[in-house]
Amino acid sequence: MLERKAPTSNISAHSKSWFRYAILSAVFASLTALLGKIGIDGVESNLGTAIRTIIVLLMAFLLIFIQKKQNEIRNLDFKSLFFLIASGITTGLSWLCYFKALKDGVVSIVVPIDKLSIVVSVLFSFIFLKEEISKKALWGLFLITLGTIGMILQ
């Protein structure tokens, strides 16, 4: 769905390390759903979300300190800080809903529905950010939606 762009100066055109991270991201995302379903069984979904959030927060701060980037926090402007906080709030709300759905639902149905967030993101970017959507992107969204519905109805 994405249009190919020329590589930027700080990303090597020949570097393929991003691909490994993309694959690992997919593996960890699937493990998140599976481990979350196992872990949330018998636990209030709010408590499960809180525990997950604390772990993610600790890992993020650990990485900031390992990379010695903690001084950059002071350089954030108000607008960036506002949108990062808003993003954090919506992420928390998303996780609360996701873990409640995992607790009460079937993983093989909950996860595909959650992945439809890409459709909502593209729609919001079109409406609020005035981004243009190419015919290729629309076809991609249509196929993603159709495939997801097919997986849900299996």
DSSP file (Angstrom, degrees, kcal/mol; ACC not computed):
  #  RESIDUE AA STRUCTURE BP1 BP2  ACC     N-H-->O    O-->H-N    N-H-->O    O-->H-N    TCO  KAPPA ALPHA  PHI   PSI    X-CA   Y-CA   Z-CA
    1    1 A M              0   0    0      0, 0.0     2,-0.2     0, 0.0   133,-0.2   0.000 360.0 360.0 360.0 -23.4    0.0    0.0    0.0
    2    2 A L        -     0   0    0    134,-0.1     2,-0.3   135,-0.1     3,-0.0  -0.540 360.0-121.4 -83.3 145.8    2.9    2.3    0.5
    3    3 A E        -     0   0    0     -2,-0.2     2,-0.2     1,-0.1    -1,-0.1  -0.675  33.1-110.1 -81.8 137.9    4.5    4.2   -2.3
    4    4 A R        -     0   0    0     -2,-0.3     2,-0.3     1,-0.0    -1,-0.1  -0.509  39.9-169.5 -70.5 132.0    8.2    3.5   -2.8
    5    5 A K        -     0   0    0     -2,-0.2     3,-0.1     3,-0.0    -3,-0.0  -0.867  30.1 -95.6-120.6 155.3   10.3    6.5   -1.8
    6    6 A A        -     0   0    0     -2,-0.3    -1,-0.0     1,-0.1     0, 0.0  -0.431  53.5 -97.2 -65.6 142.2   14.0    7.2   -2.3
    7    7 A P        -     0   0    0      0, 0.0    -1,-0.1     0, 0.0     6,-0.1  -0.308  38.7-120.1 -62.7 144.4   16.1    6.2    0.7
    8    8 A T    >   -     0   0    0      1,-0.1     3,-1.4     4,-0.1     5,-0.0  -0.355  27.3-103.8 -80.1 167.6   16.9    9.1    3.1
    9    9 A S  T 3  S+     0   0    0      1,-0.3    -1,-0.1    -2,-0.1     4,-0.1   0.805 118.5  50.7 -64.7 -30.8   20.5   10.0    3.8
   10   10 A N  T 3  S+     0   0    0      1,-0.1     2,-0.5     2,-0.1    -1,-0.3   0.426 102.0  69.1 -91.6   4.3   20.6    8.4    7.3
   11   11 A I  S <  S-     0   0    0     -3,-1.4     2,-0.2     3,-0.0    -1,-0.1  -0.977  83.1-131.6-121.5 120.5   19.2    5.0    6.0
   12   12 A S    >   -     0   0    0     -2,-0.5     3,-0.7     1,-0.1    -4,-0.1  -0.475   6.1-141.5 -69.5 134.4   21.4    2.9    3.8
   13   13 A A  T 3  S+     0   0    0      1,-0.2    -1,-0.1    -2,-0.2    -4,-0.0   0.758 104.0  46.8 -65.9 -23.7   19.6    1.6    0.7
   14   14 A H  T 3  S+     0   0    0      2,-0.0     2,-0.3     0, 0.0    -1,-0.2   0.542  85.5 108.7 -96.9  -8.4   21.5   -1.7    1.1
   15   15 A S    <   +     0   0    0     -3,-0.7     3,-0.1     1,-0.1     4,-0.0  -0.534  38.4 177.4 -73.1 129.5   20.8   -2.1    4.9
   16   16 A K    >>  +     0   0    0     -2,-0.3     3,-1.1     1,-0.1     4,-1.0   0.233  50.7 105.9-113.8  11.5   18.4   -4.9    5.5
   17   17 A S  H 3> S+     0   0    0      1,-0.3     4,-1.7     2,-0.2     3,-0.2   0.815  72.3  65.3 -63.5 -28.3   18.4   -4.8    9.3
   18   18 A W  H 3> S+     0   0    0      1,-0.2     4,-2.4     2,-0.2    -1,-0.3   0.849  95.7  58.6 -60.1 -33.7   15.0   -3.1    9.3
   19   19 A F  H <> S+     0   0    0     -3,-1.1     4,-2.5     2,-0.2    -1,-0.2   0.906 103.3  50.5 -65.9 -41.4   13.6   -6.4    7.8
   20   20 A R  H  X S+     0   0    0     -4,-1.0     4,-2.8     1,-0.2    -1,-0.2   0.919 111.8  48.2 -60.6 -43.1   14.8   -8.4   10.8
   21   21 A Y  H  X S+     0   0    0     -4,-1.7     4,-2.4     2,-0.2    -2,-0.2   0.871 109.8  52.1 -67.3 -35.7   13.2   -5.9   13.2
   22   22 A A  H  X S+     0   0    0     -4,-2.4     4,-1.9     2,-0.2    -2,-0.2   0.916 111.9  46.3 -64.7 -42.6    9.9   -6.0   11.2
   23   23 A I  H  X S+     0   0    0     -4,-2.5     4,-2.4     2,-0.2    -2,-0.2   0.934 113.3  48.9 -64.7 -45.9    9.9   -9.8   11.4
   24   24 A L  H  X S+     0   0    0     -4,-2.8     4,-3.0     1,-0.2     5,-0.2   0.878 108.2  55.2 -61.2 -37.2   10.7   -9.7   15.1
   25   25 A S  H  X S+     0   0    0     -4,-2.4     4,-2.4     2,-0.2    -1,-0.2   0.919 108.9  47.1 -60.6 -44.2    7.9   -7.2   15.6
   26   26 A A  H  X S+     0   0    0     -4,-1.9     4,-2.1     2,-0.2    -2,-0.2   0.906 113.2  48.8 -64.3 -41.9    5.4   -9.5   14.0
   27   27 A V  H  X S+     0   0    0     -4,-2.4     4,-2.4     1,-0.2    -2,-0.2   0.943 114.0  45.2 -63.5 -47.7    6.6  -12.4   16.1
   28   28 A F  H  X S+     0   0    0     -4,-3.0     4,-2.3     1,-0.2    -2,-0.2   0.866 110.7  54.4 -66.1 -35.5    6.4  -10.4   19.3
   29   29 A A  H  X S+     0   0    0     -4,-2.4     4,-1.6    -5,-0.2    -1,-0.2   0.913 110.6  45.8 -63.8 -41.6    3.0   -9.0   18.4
   30   30 A S  H  X S+     0   0    0     -4,-2.1     4,-2.3     1,-0.2    -2,-0.2   0.903 112.4  50.4 -68.7 -38.8    1.7  -12.6   17.9
   31   31 A L  H  X S+     0   0    0     -4,-2.4     4,-3.2     1,-0.2     5,-0.4   0.857 104.5  59.7 -64.9 -33.3    3.3  -13.7   21.2
   32   32 A T  H  X S+     0   0    0     -4,-2.3     4,-2.0     1,-0.2    -1,-0.2   0.926 108.5  43.9 -58.0 -45.2    1.7  -10.7   22.9
   33   33 A A  H  X S+     0   0    0     -4,-1.6     4,-2.2     2,-0.2    -2,-0.2   0.936 118.0  43.2 -66.6 -46.6   -1.8  -12.0   21.9
   34   34 A L  H  X S+     0   0    0     -4,-2.3     4,-2.1     2,-0.2    -2,-0.2   0.947 119.2  41.5 -67.3 -48.8   -1.1  -15.6   22.8
   35   35 A L  H  X S+     0   0    0     -4,-3.2     4,-3.0     1,-0.2     5,-0.2   0.867 114.0  54.6 -66.3 -35.6    0.7  -14.9   26.1
   36   36 A G  H  X S+     0   0    0     -4,-2.0     4,-2.4    -5,-0.4    -1,-0.2   0.907 107.7  49.1 -63.1 -42.3   -1.9  -12.2   26.9
   37   37 A K  H  X S+     0   0    0     -4,-2.2     4,-0.7     2,-0.2    -2,-0.2   0.918 115.3  43.9 -64.2 -43.2   -4.7  -14.7   26.4
   38   38 A I  H >< S+     0   0    0     -4,-2.1     3,-0.5     1,-0.2    -2,-0.2   0.930 118.6  44.0 -66.2 -44.6   -3.0  -17.3   28.7
   39   39 A G  H 3< S+     0   0    0     -4,-3.0    -2,-0.2     1,-0.2    -1,-0.2   0.793 108.8  55.4 -72.6 -29.3   -2.0  -14.7   31.3
   40   40 A I  H >< S+     0   0    0     -4,-2.4     3,-2.2    -5,-0.2     2,-0.4   0.625  77.8 112.9 -82.8 -12.4   -5.3  -12.8   31.4
   41   41 A D  T << S+     0   0    0     -4,-0.7     3,-0.1    -3,-0.5    63,-0.0  -0.459  94.7   2.7 -62.9 116.9   -7.3  -16.0   32.2
   42   42 A G  T 3  S+     0   0    0     -2,-0.4     2,-0.4     1,-0.3    -1,-0.3   0.489 113.7 103.0  84.4   3.4   -8.6  -15.5   35.7
   43   43 A V  S <  S-     0   0    0     -3,-2.2    -1,-0.3    60,-0.0     2,-0.1  -0.950  81.9-105.8-119.9 138.6   -7.2  -12.0   36.0
   44   44 A E     >  -     0   0    0     -2,-0.4     4,-2.3     1,-0.1     3,-0.4  -0.401  29.0-130.3 -58.8 133.5   -9.1   -8.8   35.8
   45   45 A S  H  > S+     0   0    0      1,-0.2     4,-2.4     2,-0.2     5,-0.2   0.824 106.5  56.5 -61.3 -32.1   -8.3   -7.2   32.4
   46   46 A N  H  > S+     0   0    0      2,-0.2     4,-2.3     1,-0.2    -1,-0.2   0.909 108.5  46.8 -64.5 -41.3   -7.6   -3.8   34.0
   47   47 A L  H  > S+     0   0    0     -3,-0.4     4,-2.6     2,-0.2    -2,-0.2   0.908 111.7  51.0 -66.2 -42.3   -5.0   -5.4   36.2
   48   48 A G  H  X S+     0   0    0     -4,-2.3     4,-2.4     1,-0.2    -2,-0.2   0.906 111.3  48.0 -60.4 -42.2   -3.4   -7.3   33.3
   49   49 A T  H  X S+     0   0    0     -4,-2.4     4,-2.7     2,-0.2    -2,-0.2   0.905 110.9  51.4 -65.4 -41.5   -3.2   -4.1   31.3
   50   50 A A  H  X S+     0   0    0     -4,-2.3     4,-2.4     2,-0.2    -2,-0.2   0.926 111.0  47.4 -61.9 -44.9   -1.6   -2.3   34.3
   51   51 A I  H  X S+     0   0    0     -4,-2.6     4,-2.1     1,-0.2    -2,-0.2   0.934 113.4  48.0 -63.0 -45.1    1.0   -4.9   34.7
   52   52 A R  H  X S+     0   0    0     -4,-2.4     4,-2.6     1,-0.2    -2,-0.2   0.918 111.2  51.1 -60.6 -43.4    1.8   -4.9   31.0
   53   53 A T  H  X S+     0   0    0     -4,-2.7     4,-2.7     1,-0.2    -1,-0.2   0.901 108.6  50.9 -62.6 -42.1    2.0   -1.1   30.9
   54   54 A I  H  X S+     0   0    0     -4,-2.4     4,-2.6     2,-0.2    -1,-0.2   0.922 111.6  47.8 -62.0 -43.8    4.4   -1.1   33.9
   55   55 A I  H  X S+     0   0    0     -4,-2.1     4,-2.5     2,-0.2    -2,-0.2   0.927 113.1  47.5 -63.6 -45.4    6.7   -3.6   32.2
   56   56 A V  H  X S+     0   0    0     -4,-2.6     4,-2.4     2,-0.2    -2,-0.2   0.912 112.7  50.0 -62.2 -42.2    6.6   -1.7   28.9
   57   57 A L  H  X S+     0   0    0     -4,-2.7     4,-2.5     2,-0.2     5,-0.2   0.922 111.0  48.4 -62.3 -45.8    7.4    1.5   30.7
   58   58 A L  H  X S+     0   0    0     -4,-2.6     4,-2.4     1,-0.2    -2,-0.2   0.912 112.4  48.7 -61.8 -42.9   10.3    0.0   32.6
   59   59 A M  H  X S+     0   0    0     -4,-2.5     4,-2.3     2,-0.2    -2,-0.2   0.901 110.8  50.8 -64.2 -40.5   11.7   -1.5   29.4
   60   60 A A  H  X S+     0   0    0     -4,-2.4     4,-2.1     2,-0.2    -2,-0.2   0.933 112.5  45.3 -63.9 -45.9   11.4    1.9   27.6
   61   61 A F  H  X S+     0   0    0     -4,-2.5     4,-2.4     1,-0.2     5,-0.2   0.885 110.2  55.5 -65.6 -36.9   13.2    3.8   30.3
   62   62 A L  H  X S+     0   0    0     -4,-2.4     4,-2.6    -5,-0.2    -1,-0.2   0.928 109.1  47.0 -59.2 -45.2   15.8    1.1   30.5
   63   63 A L  H  X S+     0   0    0     -4,-2.3     4,-2.3     2,-0.2    -1,-0.2   0.887 109.6  54.0 -64.4 -38.7   16.5    1.5   26.8
   64   64 A I  H  <>S+     0   0    0     -4,-2.1     5,-2.6     1,-0.2     6,-0.4   0.927 113.3  42.3 -60.8 -44.5   16.6    5.3   27.1
   65   65 A F  H ><5S+     0   0    0     -4,-2.4     3,-0.7     3,-0.2    -2,-0.2   0.863 111.5  54.1 -73.2 -35.6   19.2    5.1   29.9
   66   66 A I  H 3<5S+     0   0    0     -4,-2.6    -1,-0.2     1,-0.2    -2,-0.2   0.906 113.4  43.3 -62.3 -40.2   21.2    2.4   28.1
   67   67 A Q  T 3<5S-     0   0    0     -4,-2.3    -1,-0.2    -5,-0.2    -2,-0.2   0.454 110.4-126.9 -83.8  -0.6   21.4    4.7   25.0
   68   68 A K  T < 5 +     0   0    0     -3,-0.7    -3,-0.2    -4,-0.2     3,-0.2   0.902  69.9 129.3  55.9  46.2   22.2    7.7   27.3
   69   69 A K    > < +     0   0    0     -5,-2.6     3,-1.6    -6,-0.1     4,-0.3   0.221  26.9 109.6-111.9  11.9   19.3    9.7   25.8
   70   70 A Q  G >  S+     0   0    0     -6,-0.4     3,-1.1     1,-0.3     4,-0.3   0.769  71.6  63.1 -62.8 -25.5   17.6   10.8   29.0
   71   71 A N  G >  S+     0   0    0      1,-0.2     3,-0.8    -3,-0.2     4,-0.3   0.717  88.7  70.2 -71.4 -19.5   18.8   14.4   28.5
   72   72 A E  G X  S+     0   0    0     -3,-1.6     3,-0.9     1,-0.2     4,-0.2   0.664  79.6  77.0 -72.2 -15.2   16.7   14.7   25.3
   73   73 A I  G X  S+     0   0    0     -3,-1.1     3,-1.3    -4,-0.3    -1,-0.2   0.886  90.4  55.4 -60.9 -38.4   13.5   14.6   27.4
   74   74 A R  G <  S+     0   0    0     -3,-0.8    -1,-0.2    -4,-0.3    -2,-0.2   0.723  98.5  63.5 -66.9 -21.1   14.0   18.2   28.3
   75   75 A N  G <  S+     0   0    0     -3,-0.9    -1,-0.2    -4,-0.3     2,-0.2   0.462  74.3 115.5 -85.8  -0.5   14.2   19.2   24.6
   76   76 A L    <   -     0   0    0     -3,-1.3     2,-0.1    -4,-0.2    -3,-0.0  -0.501  60.8-136.9 -71.1 133.4   10.7   18.2   23.8
   77   77 A D     >  -     0   0    0     -2,-0.2     4,-2.5     1,-0.1     5,-0.2  -0.426  25.9-103.8 -83.6 168.1    8.4   21.2   22.8
   78   78 A F  H  > S+     0   0    0      1,-0.2     4,-3.0     2,-0.2     5,-0.2   0.893 118.6  51.7 -60.2 -44.1    4.9   21.5   24.2
   79   79 A K  H  > S+     0   0    0      2,-0.2     4,-2.3     1,-0.2    -1,-0.2   0.928 112.4  45.2 -61.8 -46.3    3.2   20.4   21.0
   80   80 A S  H  > S+     0   0    0      1,-0.2     4,-2.3     2,-0.2    -1,-0.2   0.925 114.7  48.9 -62.3 -44.5    5.3   17.2   20.7
   81   81 A L  H  X S+     0   0    0     -4,-2.5     4,-2.4     2,-0.2    -2,-0.2   0.915 110.4  51.3 -62.4 -44.0    4.8   16.5   24.4
   82   82 A F  H  X S+     0   0    0     -4,-3.0     4,-2.6     1,-0.2    -2,-0.2   0.937 113.1  43.9 -58.4 -49.2    1.0   17.0   24.1
   83   83 A F  H  X S+     0   0    0     -4,-2.3     4,-2.3     1,-0.2    -1,-0.2   0.832 112.4  52.6 -71.1 -30.8    0.6   14.6   21.2
   84   84 A L  H  X S+     0   0    0     -4,-2.3     4,-2.2    -5,-0.2    -1,-0.2   0.901 111.7  46.5 -67.7 -39.8    2.9   12.0   22.8
   85   85 A I  H  X S+     0   0    0     -4,-2.4     4,-2.3     2,-0.2    -2,-0.2   0.921 113.0  49.2 -66.8 -43.6    0.8   12.1   26.0
   86   86 A A  H  X S+     0   0    0     -4,-2.6     4,-2.4     1,-0.2    -2,-0.2   0.900 111.0  50.6 -61.4 -40.3   -2.4   11.9   23.9
   87   87 A S  H  X S+     0   0    0     -4,-2.3     4,-2.3     1,-0.2    -1,-0.2   0.894 109.2  51.4 -63.6 -40.2   -0.9    9.0   22.1
   88   88 A G  H  X S+     0   0    0     -4,-2.2     4,-2.4     2,-0.2    -2,-0.2   0.897 109.5  50.1 -63.5 -40.5   -0.1    7.3   25.4
   89   89 A I  H  X S+     0   0    0     -4,-2.3     4,-2.4     2,-0.2    -2,-0.2   0.933 112.6  45.8 -64.1 -45.9   -3.6    7.8   26.6
   90   90 A T  H  X S+     0   0    0     -4,-2.4     4,-2.4     2,-0.2    -2,-0.2   0.857 110.8  53.8 -68.1 -32.8   -5.1    6.3   23.5
   91   91 A T  H  X S+     0   0    0     -4,-2.3     4,-2.7     2,-0.2    -1,-0.2   0.932 109.4  48.8 -63.2 -44.8   -2.6    3.4   23.6
   92   92 A G  H  X S+     0   0    0     -4,-2.4     4,-2.4     2,-0.2    -2,-0.2   0.915 111.7  48.2 -60.0 -44.3   -3.7    2.7   27.2
   93   93 A L  H  X S+     0   0    0     -4,-2.4     4,-2.3     2,-0.2    -1,-0.2   0.898 111.2  51.6 -63.2 -39.9   -7.3    2.7   26.1
   94   94 A S  H  X S+     0   0    0     -4,-2.4     4,-2.8     1,-0.2    -2,-0.2   0.928 110.6  47.6 -61.3 -45.8   -6.5    0.5   23.2
   95   95 A W  H  X S+     0   0    0     -4,-2.7     4,-2.9     2,-0.2     5,-0.3   0.891 109.4  53.6 -64.5 -39.8   -4.8   -2.0   25.5
   96   96 A L  H  X S+     0   0    0     -4,-2.4     4,-1.8     1,-0.2    -1,-0.2   0.940 114.4  41.3 -58.8 -47.0   -7.6   -2.0   28.0
   97   97 A C  H  X S+     0   0    0     -4,-2.3     4,-2.5     2,-0.2    -2,-0.2   0.905 114.8  52.1 -66.9 -41.1  -10.1   -2.8   25.3
   98   98 A Y  H  X S+     0   0    0     -4,-2.8     4,-2.7     1,-0.2    -2,-0.2   0.925 111.7  44.4 -63.2 -47.0   -7.8   -5.4   23.7
   99   99 A F  H  X S+     0   0    0     -4,-2.9     4,-2.4     2,-0.2    -1,-0.2   0.835 112.5  52.2 -71.3 -30.6   -7.1   -7.3   26.9
  100  100 A K  H  X S+     0   0    0     -4,-1.8     4,-2.2    -5,-0.3     5,-0.2   0.920 112.1  46.6 -66.6 -42.4  -10.8   -7.2   27.8
  101  101 A A  H  X S+     0   0    0     -4,-2.5     4,-2.6     2,-0.2    -2,-0.2   0.904 113.0  49.3 -64.8 -41.2  -11.6   -8.6   24.3
  102  102 A L  H  < S+     0   0    0     -4,-2.7    -2,-0.2     2,-0.2    -1,-0.2   0.907 111.2  50.2 -62.7 -41.3   -8.8  -11.3   24.7
  103  103 A K  H  < S+     0   0    0     -4,-2.4    -2,-0.2     1,-0.2    -1,-0.2   0.914 123.6  28.7 -64.1 -42.9  -10.1  -12.3   28.1
  104  104 A D  H  < S+     0   0    0     -4,-2.2    -2,-0.2    -5,-0.1    -1,-0.2   0.667 120.4  51.2 -94.0 -18.1  -13.7  -12.7   26.9
  105  105 A G  S  < S-     0   0    0     -4,-2.6     2,-0.5    -5,-0.2     3,-0.1  -0.288  88.5 -83.2-113.4-167.0  -13.2  -13.6   23.3
  106  106 A V    >>  -     0   0    0      1,-0.1     4,-2.9    -2,-0.1     3,-1.9  -0.879  29.7-139.3-103.6 127.9  -11.3  -16.0   21.0
  107  107 A V  H 3> S+     0   0    0     -2,-0.5     4,-2.3     1,-0.3    -1,-0.1   0.875 101.2  59.0 -55.4 -42.5   -7.8  -15.0   20.1
  108  108 A S  H 34 S+     0   0    0      1,-0.2    -1,-0.3     2,-0.2     0, 0.0   0.631 116.8  34.4 -67.7 -11.5   -8.1  -16.0   16.4
  109  109 A I  H <> S+     0   0    0     -3,-1.9     4,-1.6     2,-0.1    -2,-0.2   0.752 116.0  52.7-105.1 -40.1  -11.0  -13.6   16.1
  110  110 A V  H  X S+     0   0    0     -4,-2.9     4,-2.5     1,-0.2     5,-0.2   0.926 106.8  52.6 -63.0 -46.4   -9.9  -10.7   18.4
  111  111 A V  H  X S+     0   0    0     -4,-2.3     4,-2.2     1,-0.2    -1,-0.2   0.926 108.5  47.9 -62.6 -47.9   -6.4  -10.3   16.8
  112  112 A P  H  > S+     0   0    0      0, 0.0     4,-0.7     0, 0.0    -1,-0.2   0.906 112.5  50.1 -60.6 -37.9   -7.7   -9.9   13.2
  113  113 A I  H >< S+     0   0    0     -4,-1.6     3,-1.1     1,-0.2    -2,-0.2   0.926 109.7  51.3 -63.5 -42.4  -10.3   -7.4   14.3
  114  114 A D  H >< S+     0   0    0     -4,-2.5     3,-1.6     1,-0.3    -1,-0.2   0.872 103.8  58.6 -59.9 -37.6   -7.5   -5.5   16.2
  115  115 A K  H >< S+     0   0    0     -4,-2.2     3,-1.4     1,-0.3    -1,-0.3   0.665  85.6  78.1 -70.4 -14.9   -5.4   -5.5   13.1
  116  116 A L  T XX  +     0   0    0     -3,-1.1     3,-1.3    -4,-0.7     4,-1.2   0.527  65.5  95.5 -69.3  -2.1   -8.2   -3.6   11.2
  117  117 A S  H <> S+     0   0    0     -3,-1.6     4,-2.9     1,-0.3    -1,-0.3   0.773  70.9  68.9 -58.3 -24.2   -6.9   -0.5   13.1
  118  118 A I  H <> S+     0   0    0     -3,-1.4     4,-2.4     1,-0.2    -1,-0.3   0.884  96.9  51.1 -62.1 -36.5   -4.9    0.1    9.9
  119  119 A V  H <> S+     0   0    0     -3,-1.3     4,-2.3     2,-0.2    -1,-0.2   0.924 111.6  46.5 -65.7 -43.7   -8.1    0.9    8.1
  120  120 A V  H  X S+     0   0    0     -4,-1.2     4,-2.9     2,-0.2    -2,-0.2   0.902 111.5  52.5 -64.3 -41.1   -9.2    3.3   10.8
  121  121 A S  H  X S+     0   0    0     -4,-2.9     4,-2.5     2,-0.2    -2,-0.2   0.918 110.9  46.1 -61.5 -44.4   -5.7    4.9   10.8
  122  122 A V  H  X S+     0   0    0     -4,-2.4     4,-2.0     2,-0.2    -1,-0.2   0.914 113.2  50.1 -65.9 -41.5   -5.8    5.5    7.0
  123  123 A L  H  X S+     0   0    0     -4,-2.3     4,-2.4     2,-0.2    -2,-0.2   0.933 112.6  46.5 -61.6 -46.4   -9.4    6.9    7.3
  124  124 A F  H  X>S+     0   0    0     -4,-2.9     4,-3.2     1,-0.2     5,-0.8   0.895 111.0  52.0 -63.1 -40.2   -8.3    9.3   10.1
  125  125 A S  H  X5S+     0   0    0     -4,-2.5     6,-2.1    -5,-0.2     4,-0.7   0.867 111.3  48.3 -65.4 -33.8   -5.2   10.4    8.2
  126  126 A F  H  <5S+     0   0    0     -4,-2.0     4,-0.3     4,-0.2    -2,-0.2   0.920 120.2  36.5 -68.4 -44.6   -7.4   11.1    5.2
  127  127 A I  H  <5S+     0   0    0     -4,-2.4    -2,-0.2    -5,-0.2    -3,-0.2   0.947 131.1  24.2 -75.7 -50.2  -10.0   13.1    7.2
  128  128 A F  H  <5S+     0   0    0     -4,-3.2    -3,-0.2    -5,-0.2    -2,-0.1   0.825 130.8  35.7 -92.3 -33.7   -7.9   14.9    9.8
  129  129 A L  S  <<S-     0   0    0     -5,-0.8    -3,-0.2    -4,-0.7    -1,-0.1   0.466  96.5-130.5 -99.8  -2.6   -4.4   15.1    8.2
  130  130 A K        +     0   0    0     -4,-0.3    -4,-0.2    -6,-0.3     2,-0.2   0.805  46.6 165.4  57.9  32.4   -5.8   15.6    4.6
  131  131 A E        -     0   0    0     -6,-2.1     2,-0.3    -9,-0.1    -1,-0.2  -0.548  35.6-121.0 -77.2 144.8   -3.4   12.9    3.3
  132  132 A E        -     0   0    0     -2,-0.2     2,-0.5     1,-0.0    -1,-0.1  -0.618  17.0-147.5 -86.9 146.5   -4.3   11.6   -0.1
  133  133 A I        -     0   0    0     -2,-0.3     2,-0.0    -7,-0.0   -11,-0.0  -0.964  13.4-142.6-115.7 121.6   -5.0    7.9   -0.7
  134  134 A S     >  -     0   0    0     -2,-0.5     4,-2.3  -133,-0.2     5,-0.2  -0.295  25.7-110.7 -76.0 164.8   -4.0    6.4   -4.0
  135  135 A K  H  > S+     0   0    0      1,-0.2     4,-2.5     2,-0.2     5,-0.2   0.878 121.2  55.7 -61.6 -37.3   -6.1    3.8   -5.8
  136  136 A K  H  > S+     0   0    0      1,-0.2     4,-2.2     2,-0.2    -1,-0.2   0.910 108.0  47.7 -61.2 -43.0   -3.4    1.3   -5.0
  137  137 A A  H  > S+     0   0    0      2,-0.2     4,-2.7     1,-0.2    -2,-0.2   0.896 110.3  51.7 -66.4 -40.6   -3.8    2.1   -1.3
  138  138 A L  H  X S+     0   0    0     -4,-2.3     4,-2.5     2,-0.2    -2,-0.2   0.913 110.3  48.6 -62.2 -42.2   -7.5    1.8   -1.5
  139  139 A W  H  X S+     0   0    0     -4,-2.5     4,-2.7     2,-0.2    -2,-0.2   0.911 110.9  51.4 -62.6 -41.9   -7.3   -1.6   -3.1
  140  140 A G  H  X S+     0   0    0     -4,-2.2     4,-2.5     2,-0.2    -2,-0.2   0.922 110.8  47.5 -60.7 -45.3   -4.8   -2.7   -0.5
  141  141 A L  H  X S+     0   0    0     -4,-2.7     4,-2.7     2,-0.2    -2,-0.2   0.906 111.8  51.2 -61.9 -42.2   -7.2   -1.5    2.3
  142  142 A F  H  X S+     0   0    0     -4,-2.5     4,-2.8     1,-0.2    -2,-0.2   0.925 111.9  46.1 -60.6 -45.7  -10.0   -3.3    0.6
  143  143 A L  H  X S+     0   0    0     -4,-2.7     4,-2.8     2,-0.2     5,-0.2   0.884 112.1  50.9 -67.1 -38.6   -8.0   -6.6    0.3
  144  144 A I  H  X S+     0   0    0     -4,-2.5     4,-2.4     2,-0.2    -2,-0.2   0.935 113.6  45.5 -61.7 -45.7   -6.9   -6.3    4.0
  145  145 A T  H  X S+     0   0    0     -4,-2.7     4,-2.6     2,-0.2    -2,-0.2   0.926 114.2  47.9 -63.3 -45.7  -10.5   -5.8    5.1
  146  146 A L  H  X S+     0   0    0     -4,-2.8     4,-2.3     1,-0.2    -2,-0.2   0.918 113.3  47.8 -62.2 -44.9  -11.7   -8.6    2.9
  147  147 A G  H  X S+     0   0    0     -4,-2.8     4,-2.1     2,-0.2    -1,-0.2   0.891 112.0  49.9 -63.2 -40.3   -9.0  -11.0    4.1
  148  148 A T  H  X S+     0   0    0     -4,-2.4     4,-2.2     2,-0.2    -2,-0.2   0.918 110.7  48.8 -65.8 -43.4   -9.7  -10.1    7.8
  149  149 A I  H  X S+     0   0    0     -4,-2.6     4,-2.4     1,-0.2    -1,-0.2   0.904 110.1  53.2 -62.3 -40.1  -13.4  -10.7    7.4
  150  150 A G  H  X S+     0   0    0     -4,-2.3     4,-0.9     1,-0.2    -2,-0.2   0.892 109.4  47.9 -61.1 -40.2  -12.6  -14.0    5.7
  151  151 A M  H  < S+     0   0    0     -4,-2.1     3,-0.2     1,-0.2    -1,-0.2   0.881 112.4  49.5 -68.0 -37.3  -10.4  -15.0    8.7
  152  152 A I  H  < S+     0   0    0     -4,-2.2    -2,-0.2     1,-0.2    -1,-0.2   0.891 114.3  43.9 -69.4 -39.1  -13.1  -14.0   11.2
  153  153 A L  H  <        0   0    0     -4,-2.4    -1,-0.2     1,-0.2    -2,-0.2   0.595 360.0 360.0 -82.3 -11.4  -15.8  -15.9    9.4
  154  154 A Q     <        0   0    0     -4,-0.9    -1,-0.2    -3,-0.2    -2,-0.1   0.545 360.0 360.0 -30.0 360.0  -13.7  -19.0    8.8
